[in-house]
């Protein structure tokens, strides 16, 4: 234990200067001269790029990039606006998204059957990713990917002497896609993290994993739904290895005598060192949760190895998750994202989603309810609010003001109960 502590301490000190440098970069917008110097600095490392890239090619294309401060602002929002599990799951797996996903399943049944047969990934999971990433297409982002990738590389610089550097490789890959005419500049737009297309691929992942499913000679994750869905399935198959037939999660009841180790810690609990087969957990008294909360025998096809995962500890929903959880995590490294995709897929397949109540008396809102709230805020004179169903910064600012007017405790959140109190 002492050795491990000293190792962690040395790692913390090693990365402390870099973390400080990054935080200072994010504190203010990058001045034009600093951004230009960063582009030149990136050009000096093209010789170590993961794939061939000439310095002159990089400068020719990257010099057209513009610093986009939305990247920095989004990095700040990630750390500055914490949200609850019950808010995110309620909004991302609401009835509207389930209904629209089932329409995609029906409309693209033949295509999805081919993808499922070729890659071994269930169609509901593929459509779940499509739904969570871009709401089935229209929400792919508006930031030029080249601008986002280069801005991100400058705001998140690599540690000196690093063998690999994700942010730098992403910028290099964005340049190569433009150099090789893999994408059209006018449609090469996406998120602040430089993810683009219907299923949100970052440029370096696109280079490695994109698939030409429609056979036109180009893996087009922007304009081709077959290519986008197949590319997502290929990502799951090749990165982490999808286990065909295994569930991502099984909702479970933890035996009373084993609940002590799952008390809330403020963080998600995923015990990766407790990997056992489903049958072994069943032998220890763990049970599955059925619709309505009924206890069912714990079992799964193929008896996969699973580990406990509790998003908020007990009391609260508890799960046993398979390697497929880790595989989706590699698509987007967030436990919450994995569960959003998996719960949506469960509902698309006719399942109940998460059955066990969250430990709150103020559950989250659906997007329809958020829109209702936003319309009310607009009537109250909050001109910056838009009724789009997204709980963004302007909506939270307005909520904060209205809670103060109403005499409610200070906060920037509204759930089912507080929405009624606010609007009554």
C-alpha positions, 0 to 999 in steps of 0.5 A: 500500500505504501508503494502504491501511495508513493507511486500515485504521489509521484504521478500526481506531481508529474502531471501537476504542472501540465494540469496547471498549464491547461487550466490557465489556458482554459481560463481565458480565450486564446489570443490570435497570436497564441493560436497561430503560434500553437498551429506552428508548434503542431506543425513541428510534430507532424513527423511523429504523427500516427499516420503520414502527414507532411509538415507543409500539408498540415500548415497549408490546411491548418492555417485556415483553421480559426480559433473557436471559443465554444470549445473552451466554453464547453470544456468549462461547462463540463466541469462547471454544471454538474447534473444528476443521473436521474436528470440525464436518464430521464431526458435522454431516454424519454418517450419521444426518443423511444418512439422515434427510435422505433420508427428508425428500427421499422424503417431501416429493418433490412439495413439493421439486419445486415449490420447485426449479422455482419458485426454481431451488435444488436440493432437496438444498441446501434440505433441507441447510439444514433439516438443519443449522439445526434437525436437520430440525425439532426443534432450533429453539431455546428462547429467546423471540425477543423476549427474544433480539432485545432482549438482543442489541441491548443487548449489541451496541449500534450505533456512534454515527451509524450509518446502519443497525444490524443488531442494532437492526433485528432487535429492531424487526422482532421487535416488528413481527411480534408487533404484526402477529400474524405470529407467536404469542407462545407459539411465537415461540422460537428461538436466542440470535441471535433466529433462529426456525422450521424453517429459522432466519430472523431477524425482519428477514430474515423480513419481507423474504423469508418465503414463503407456500408452502401458500397459507393467507395466512401465511408460517409458518416455524414450523408450516408445512414448505412455508413454511419450505423455500420461504422458505429457497430464496427467501433463496438466490434473492434474496440473492446470486442462486443460479446454477441448475446450478452446484455450490457447490464442486468438490473439486480437486487443486492442481498441485504447482507451484502449491501454495506459495501455499496453505500454512497460515495459521491461517485459511481461504484464499479467493482472491476475486481469482483468479476464473476459469472452471472450464475456465481452472483445468483448463487450468492443470492443476487436476483434480477429486477423485473417489470414493476420491481418483481424479483426474478431468477438471475440468469443470462444467455451464455452466463457472461462474466459481470461486475457490480455497477451502482451509479449512486450507491444504495439506495438506488438502482444496482446493476451487473454489467458485462464487457459490453459496458466497457465496449460502449465506454470506449465509444464515449468514456462516460459511465452515464453515456453507456447507461443512456445508450443501454437503457434506450436500447432496452426500451427500444427492445420493449424492456422497461428501462430502469425500474428501481427508483432513484434516491430523490423526491424530485425526479428528472424531466423529459424533454417535453417537460423541459420545453414546457418549463422553458416556454414558461420562463420565456413568458416570465421575460427570460429572452435568452431562453429557447424552448428547445428541450435542452437544459443549457446555461441560459435555461439554468440562469433563468431557473436560478433567478426564478427560484430566488423570486419564489423564495425556493432554496438557491439552485440552477436545477428543476425536477418534477417536484420543483417544477410544480412549485416554481410554476404554480 
